[in-house]
């Protein structure tokens, strides 16, 4: 795996892992850039301290995602944006399956990058936003060996605090990347075809993880 690809995998997963691990009561009145700054340090410390997470233990990785990440992410909006205009045509059951399989895909795709966490830190850039803004972009860079790596977050203000619904790794927005892939799948095989494709990819990723 080349260095740029490794950097992409690392920052993409860290992008997910840094979304938020604060209790909701604290997050509700915390500025978006301060939230990212504090949680970045906390999550990196947790990863560095947990050898099983670094080794790609999927049970530990999924537990991390479910307990620290998902309660603080608008994953419905993230999935809907990735599916695009076809989201409204999906039934509630199809929407649920799409969210479940998409989450599994992201977790399994980037879990291997955790083993690369060494001495990285995150620098949060000054926030360019008005106090009344309800959607902002928090720009950061991951610092470690080599050049800084761009990692930005699109966030929205909800009743319980700021939520992330998209992230930018090395100039590429996650939702946009998957929207192109998903549109091709839906065009060829419909919503159920996309779900089946995601299930197949997740099963293949699970099999690969067991062999490693």
Helices and strands as residue ranges (DSSP letters): H 3-17, H 24-27, H 32-49, H 51-54, H 58-64, I 65-69, G 70-72, H 75-83, G 84-89, H 92-110, G 111-116, E 121-124, E 135-143, E 149-158, E 161-169, E 172-173, H 174-211
